[in-house]
């Protein structure tokens, strides 16, 4: 009889994360993953078909980059995005058991469109990184806007089509973190954004993801809920970054030089404010009583902030 994940984590904490307990956790987790595909063979074909469609889109994008930018850029994009596609497809295939609608509890029997859109955004990361490196700012603006649009679209479609799944609840925020972190790193490498701003943003993402994992492992399952401040901070950060990229594509050199520091300070303040809030809420959650397991395991987006403890 399979061991519930909550029991495994409970045993890990009780044994003080000993080597034996960790080995047992890994063994049982891998066994659970290996059982997923034989139990849900009907999902293999739609996942593979989705990966094939995405590869065709990547190939077309690589041809465009080769002809409009440089052959080296096109080849680099095709190789790097194909590796990301393989990783994402393999992850979804090995976690098909999470393709369960958490609102109605119904098993998803086909590849949800919102997850395919999220995977498309994931494999577009190398494109925006390469375009920023080549300083093709007009193309960067369009790709950044398309990414922001698909980030909204996948959530809207998931709710409208009633296909909100645990896979989507994990893949979507992790894609957001990977996309934004990659953009800030390459902007810093290109000298567009100072490293201290990028460092603050990376610290924010590390605290959101790492803090959630820490609370989950050491204090039990944590229910993640977006807060109004977290949503506004994320939106404002994206807007500031979008305007900065737009300015790089359209402003004169003099205007760009005058306004760049304003955007740097604005992004830095937003990053610092969200770090302080995430740390405060994380400390509060560490001291809060854990929610019942069946409620706490209901997924939601990591890109928000962990809940305030109930009074």
N, C-alpha and C positions, 0 to 999 in steps of 0.2 A: 504494500500500500504506500503511495507516494507521501513524502513528508511535506506538510504545508510550509511555505517559505517563512512564515512568521515563526514557526517552531525552530527552524534552522537558525534564524537570527537570534532567537532567544537562547539557544544552546551556545552560539558563538559568544554572546555577552556573558553568559554564566561561566564559561570556561576561560574568560579573560583573553579571548582571541589567541588561544594556544595553537601551535602548529597542527596538532591533531584535529582540532575543531575547524580550522581553516581548510585543511585537506578534505575533511568530510563535507564541508559546505561546497567546495569546488566540485567534488565528485558527484554529489547529488544534483547540483545545478547543471552540470554538463549532461548528466543522464536525463534530466527533464528536457533540456534543449534537444537532445538526440531523439527523444520520443515525439517531438512536435511534428516533424515532417511525416513520419509514417501514420500519425493520427489524422493529419489534414492534407492528404495528397492532392485534393481538389484545388488547393491554393498555389501549388507549385507552378502550374501553367500560367495563370494570370500574372504572377510575380515575374516570371521569366519573360512574358510578353511585354510587360511594362518596362523591364530593363532593356529589351531589344528596341522598343520605340525611343527610349531615352538615348540609347547609343546612336541611333540614326540621327536624332536631333544634334547630338554632340558632334557627329561626323560633319553634318552640314555647317555647324558653327565653326568647326576647325577649318573647313574650306574657305569660309568667309574671312576668318582671321588670316589665313595664309595669303589670300588675294588682296585684302585691304590693308593689312598691317605688315606682316612678315611671315615667311614660311616657318621660321623657327618658332614664332609665337603659336602658329596653328598646330604644329607638331607637339609642342609642349602642352598646349591645352588638351589635345586629344589623349595624350598619354596620362596626364595627371587626372583629368576628369574620368577617364575609363577606370583608373584605380579606385577613385572615390565611388563610382557606380558599382564596381564589384564589391566594395566594402559594404555599401548601403544595401545592396541586394542580398548579400550573404547574411547581413544582420537581420533583415526582415524575414528571410527564409528560416533562420534558426530561432526566430521568435514568433512563429505563426500562432502559437498559443495565445499571444497577446492581442490577436485580431478579434477582439471581443468587444462589442459595443457596451460601454459602461453605463449608458443611460437605460437601455432596455435589456441588457444582458444577452442579446442575440449574437450568435456566431456570425462573423462576416465571411461570406462564401466567395467573394471576389476581391480583387485588389481595389481598395477605395481610391477614388480620384484624388481626394485631398492628400493622401500619402504620396501618390505619384507626383503631385505638384510640389510637395516638400522635397522629394528626391531630386526633382528638376532644379530647385533652388540650391540644393546641396552640391550638385555637380557643376553649377555655374560659378562656384567660388574661384576655381583657377582662372576663369575668364576675366573676372573683375580684377584679380591680382595682377595678371599679365598686362591688362590694359592700363592699370594705374602705373605699373612699372614703365610702360612705354609712353606714358603721359598722353594717352588718347582720351582727353577729358570729356569730350562730347559723348563718346561711346560709353564711358564710365557712368555718366549721369543717366543715360537711358537704361543701362543694365541695373544700376542701383534702384532706379524707380520701378523697374520691372520686378526686382526682388521684393521691394516693399509691397508692391501690389499683390504678388503671389503669397506673401506672408499673411496678408489680410484674407485673400481669396480662399486659401485652404481651410482656414477656420470657419469662414462663412459657409462654405460648401459642406463641411463636416457636420455642422449643426443643421443645415437645411435638408441634407440628404439622410440625416440620422445615422451617420457612419463614424461617430466619434469613438475611436478605439484607443487602447493602451499603447499600441505602436505609435500612433500619431501623437499622443500626448507626450511621448518621450522623444521621438525623432524631430518634431517641429521645434521645440525650444533648443535642443542641442544643435540643430542646423542654424538657428538664429545666432547662437553663441559662436559657432565656427565661422559663420559668414562675417559677423561684425568684428570679431577678433582678427581675422585675416585682413580685413580692410584697414583697420587701425595700424596693424603691424607694417603693411606695405606702404601706407601713407607716411609713417615715421621713417621708414627706410629711404623713401623718396624725398624726405625733407619737407613735406607738406605740413605735417603735424608734429609738434615736438614730442620727444620720447616720454616726457613726464605725463602728457595727456594720455598717450597710449598705455603707459604703465597703470594709470588710474583705471582706465577702462578694462584692462586685462585683470586687474585686481578685483573689480566688480564681478566679472564673469566667473573668476575662480572662486570667489566667495559664494556666489549663488549656487554653482554646481557642487563645489567641494563642501560647502556648508550643509547642503541638503544631504549629501552622501554621509557626512559625519553624523548628523542628527539621526539619520536612518539606521546607521550601523550601531551607534552607541546608545541611542535613546529610544529606539523603536521607530515604527513607521510614522512618517510625517506627512500630513496632508498639505500640499502646496496650493496656495490661493493667491491670485494677483491682487494687489492693493491698488487703490486709486493713485497713490504717489508713484508706485512702481510703474504703472501703465503710462502716466504722464511723463515720467522721467525717460522711459524708453522711447516714447513718441517724440519728445522734445530733442533727445539726443539724435535720433534719426533725421529729424527736420534740420537741425543745425549742421549735421554732416552732409545732408543733401544740398543745402544752400552753399556750403563750402565747396563741394564738388561742382555745383553749377557755376559758382564764381570763377573757379579755375578754368572753366570752358568758355566763359563769356566776358569776364571783366578784363579791363586793361591791366597792365603790369603795375601801374601806380595805385589803382584802386585795390587790386589784390593785396598789395603790400600794406596798405593802410588798414584794411579790414581783417586781415589774417589773424592778427593778435587778438582781436575781439572774439573771433570764433574759437581760438585756442583757449582763451580764458573761460568762455561759455561752456565748452565741452569739458574742461577740467573741473569747473564748479559742479556740473551735473554728475560727473563721475564721482567726485568726492562726496557729494550729498547722498548718492545712492549707496556708496560704500558704508557710510555712517548708519544709514537706515537698515541695510542688510545685517550689519553686525549687531545693531540694537535688537532687531527682531529675532535674529538667531540666538542671542543670549537669552532673550525672554522665552523662546521656545524650549531651550535647553532646561529651563527651570519649570516648565509647564508639565502638567500631567498628560501622558500620551492619550490620544484618542483610541477608542476601540478599534481593533485591527481591521474589521470589515469596513469601517468608515474611513480609516486612515489610508487604506490601500486604493481608494477611489482616486484615479489619476487626475491631474490637472497640470497646467503649464509651469515649468520650472522658471521661466523668464520673469514671472512675477516675484513676489516676496513671500516667504513663509508666513503662516498665519500668526496673528497675535493670540496669546493664550486666552482661553475663555475664563471669565470671572466666576 
